[in-house]
Amino acid sequence: MIRVLIAEDMHMIRGALVALLGLEDDMRVVAELERGDEILAAALRTRPDVAVVDIDLPGLDGLTAAERLHEQLPECRTVVLTGLSQPGNLLRALKAHVRGFIVKDAPAETLADGIRRVYAGERVIDPDLVAAALETGSSPLTAREADVLRAAESGLPTDKIASSLALSPATVRNYLSNAISKVGANNRIDAIRISRNAGWL
């Protein structure tokens, strides 16, 4: 019996995933969560074999949660669910030791099959996602430029971004200018949109 943890913040999707896996004779859902910052504690408590994690979760994103799971419960393998619109996340996922990377609009049987294969020690990555990631390439942004763009995404003015990241306003302006230039954007809003769609943030 494969013990499965599911983390998905949308109630209807989470319910559908639980119901779908409930039809499989060799799987049992041992935990279902809606927040990323609940994953590690629940996994340590329930000891799943496979964690199925949405990439965008409140509290803590799915890739950071996967990294923490790998560090503290390495026997639990992670399958990440994502949208095709964010191929840049694939590289981050591989660095976080994610074993499966499945797009949300894949056929229903893809998930159960992916869980079995990951449980057996294989790596399962949607081929369309690999092609999209190769086309998009890795992020041109430095870690600090990405931090500044993330802070700018919430609409904070430059001085507030500077104080929140312990930088000077001039340094923030430089990072924003570099990021806009690197991603080929017209302004900071455009840079955020391009970077978010590529999975670089």
N, C-alpha and C positions, 0 to 999 in steps of 0.2 A: 504493500500500500504506500503510495507516494503522498506524503504530507505536504499540503500547499498552503502558503500564506498569500492573501490577496490584498493589495493596497491600491485603492482607486477612489478618488474623492467624489465622483458622480454616482449617486445612489443607484440609479437605474442600471448603469453599466456594471457597477459592482454586483448588484443582484443578479444580473444576467450571467456574469462570469461564474458566480457561485453556483447558479442553477446549471449552467453548462457543464462545469466540472463535476457536479453532483451526479450527472448521468454516466460518468466514467467509473467502471468497476474497480479500477486500480488506483483511484485518487480520493483523497479526503481533504476538504478545506478545514484547516485547524484554526485559522484566524482571518478575519476580514476587517480592514481598517480604512479610514478615510484620510488620514494625515501621515505625512512622511516622517515626522518626528516621533511617531508611535511604533514604527516598524521594528527597530532594534529591540526594545523592551519586550514587544509581543513575540518576536522570534526567539529571544532567549528563554521566554516562558514556555512557548509551544513547540520549539525545536522542529521547524518545517524542513523538508528536504529541498523544496523549491519555493522561492518567493517571486510572485508575479506582481510587478510594481509599475504603476503609471509613472511616466517621466515627470509630469507636472503635478506636484502634490503640495498642499499647503503645509507650512511648518518646516519642511525640508524636502528638497527635490529628490526624485527617485534615484538619480545617479549618485548623489552624496550618500543617500541611505544605503545604496548597494555597496558603496565603498566601505562604509562602517560595518555592514553585515559581513563582508569578506574578511575584515580585520578581526572581528570578534566571534564570528560563527562561520568559519571558512567551509564547513561541510554543507552549509546551505547555499545552493546555487541560485542566481538571480536571473529572471527573465524580465526584460523591460518592454512595456507597451508604449508605443509612440505613434506620432503622425508622420506621414511621408514628407511633410513640409520642413522637417528639421534634421536633415542628414548630417549636419555638423556634430550632432550629439553622439554619433556612432563612435568616433574616436574617443570621446570622453567616456563612453560606456565601456569600451575595451580596456581603457586605463583603470576603470573602476572594477575590473574583473567580472563584468557581466557576461554570462554564458549564452543568453538568448536575447535577441533584439527583434521584436515582431511588431509590424504595423497594425494599428487598430482596425483597419478595414479589410484585413485578411479574412479568408473563410473561417468559420467557427472551428472546424476540425484542426486548423493550423495550431491553435493554442494547446490543445491536449497533446497533439503530436510533438510540439515543441517542448512541452514540459517533460514528456517521456524521454526525449532525446537528450535534453539537458541533464536530467536525472541520471541517464546512462553515461554521462561524461562528455557528450558531444557539445559543439558550439553551434547554435542555430541563429543565423542572421538572414533576414529577408533579402534576397538578391537585388530587388529593385532599390532597396535602401542603400546597399553597397554601391550600386551604380550611381545613385544620386549623390552619395558622399564623395565618391571619386570625382564627380563632375563639380561639386561645390568646393572641394578641397578643405584643408584644415584652416582654422581661424587665422586671419592675418593680424588679429589684435593681440597685444600683450595682455597679461593678467590684469595689470593696473588700468589699461584702457577699457577693458571689459567691465571692471569694477565701476569706473566712472560712468560708462554708458548705462549700467544697471541703475545707478543712483539717479541719473538724469531721467530715466524712464518714469520715475514716480513724479516728475514735474518739478523737482527741487531746483531753485536757482543756484547759480554757480557757487556763491558763498556758502550756502547750506551743504552742497555736495562736498566742498572743501573741508568744512568742519566735521562732517560725518566720516570722512575718510582720512582725516588728519593730514590734509594737504593744503597748500596755499591756493587761493583762487587762480593765480597765474598758471600754476601747474595743472589745475583742473582744465583750464581753457586750452592749454597745450595738448593734454590727453584727448580732449574732445575733438580738437582740430585734427590731430593725427588719426583718430578713429574715423572721422568723417572722410578724410582723404583715402585711408586704406581700404575702406569698403565701397568707395566710389559713390558716396552719398552727397546730397545737396545741403543737408543741415543735420543737426543732432537727432531730430525726430526720424528723418529718413535713415540715418545710420542705425538707430535703435531697431527700426522695422526690418531693415536688411539683415542685421546681425541676428535678430530674434528668429526670423524666418529660416536662416541658414543653420540655426542651432548653435551659434557661437556665444550666446549669452545664457 
